[in-house]
Amino acid sequence: MRLMMIKLASLYIVVFALLIGFIHAQPYDSNGLRDFLLSPDGCPAPCFIGIRPGVTTEAEAIAILETHPWVESIEIFDNNFFGGANIAFEWGDFNLAFNNGLISSSIVTGADGRVVQIQIPLTTPFYQALLEMGRPDHFEVTEGTIAGNTFDGFVRGNRAHYTESGILLTTEHLCIITAYSGAIPGAMECPVSQQVVWKMHTEIIISKPEE
């Protein structure tokens, strides 16, 4: 068993090294993501546009969004999972090359009325976001199966953790093992290679680091 674990660990190291080579072979041009995400002066990390997970209240977050020049509109929903609210907001036009990759984002609050996490989906490929942010403190490959009423699927993803800033880069892709009600539009058949996953869209999650 120990020998098998060593072999598997060695295999993952080799595969990861090959994937890093694949990333560096891709066309890359800095799009300002790092500057966009990192904490402004005077706001201790984790912090995004003055909003701090674990510190900022729901009312304070709404007030910041309502007056921020980058934000076009906001809408508030209940969030049963965290016991608070989901504050969805749309981005307006602002002078950053990066803003072409922004999608509707959200701020999640908990039962205590404070921000739990900030969720920022992007159209930016994962490999490009990883190059922009630099080497993470921790990187993991995630895999798992999904059993549904209409299909069985397999999910493969990547997660890059930046501990000090509370930033998580994540991406995942679902492929269909078996479809029970015909073809599913946009779905890919399994297996899906890691090269495909590296090119999938990125989601940024900013949250308070676990103590």
C-alpha positions, 0 to 999 in steps of 0.5 A: 500500500505504501509503495502504491501511494508513493507511485501515485504521488510521483505520478501526480507530480509528473502530471502537474509538471507537464500541466505547468509546461502546458500553461506556460506554452499558452499565449498570455498577456497580463489583464490586470486581475492581480491588481483588481483583486488585491487589497487596497491600501489601508484595508487589511486582507482579505479585502475587496473594494473595501469589503472584508469577509468576517468583518463587513456587515450586510448593510455596510456591503450594500452601502459600498456597492451602491456608491462604488463607481464600478458597480452598475446595479444590485439585487438581494436574495435570501441565502438558505445555505449560509442563513443570510443574504445573497447580494448579486451585483452587475459590473459597469464599464470601468477602465481596466482591461480585465473588466471584459472577463467579468460576469455577474458577481455576488456577496454572501452574508451569514446568519450573523449579518456579516459577509462570509464570502465574495464570489466573482465568476470570470470568463478568463481561462483558469491557466491565465488567472493562475499565471496572473496571480502567481504561485499559490500557497496550495494547489489541489486537483478535485475529482468526483462523480454525480448521480442524477435523475437524468444523467450520471456525470464526473466532475474534474476541477482545480483549486488554487489557494492564496492564504494571506489574501483569502483568495481562491481560484477555482474551476471545474468541468462536468462530463456525462458518463450516462444520459438517461433522457437523451443528449444534454446540450453543451455537455461533454462525454467522459473522460475530460483531460486536465488540458480542457479543465485548465482552459475552463472559466475561472471563479474567484472566491474571497473569504476569511482564512480559517483560523 
